[in-house]
């Protein structure tokens, strides 16, 4: 009897995402290696356009009083899931890109005379702010949430064929108490993969930066 492929996800998956593994006869263990905490903030000095680089910032915003007043503003965001979440909550998204670097390029090329408010997290990359500063584009930043590392030591008995990573901070948290040996690492995007470059060569990056695409890569990899 063939040994079942075993995968570790460094974040909890939805029931649909989990089902994809079950259907593919892949054993999945999930553990949250980071925690997200929403911060309370005031909606003042908000510029004409809003920038969101993650769903977490959107989820935090809609917990604040009077957030609906911002629905009339133009929105720029990173990621298809962030776009969908914004639209479900009544925002209209003018521009969305898969990566912050791509969004910075569009803003600096086409919208350099506009003003922006960037809803971000405490561990956000410098990509967007640096690009806007370099072009002297008017913007301010509101920290909407905090990402905290939640290290977890796996037992020595647990052996995985592959590990799913969804952020550089997830990689950092995993490596506090665990080592990567021969496992294949499936990453949601380039910045997550770059956090692993000195650790392993066994890296596969999803075609598009969504959890579903990471899962599709895993299933394709092991079913071939």
Order of alpha helices (4+ residues) and beta strands (2+ residues): beta-alpha-beta-beta-beta-alpha-beta-alpha-beta-alpha-beta-alpha-beta-beta-alpha-beta-alpha-beta-alpha
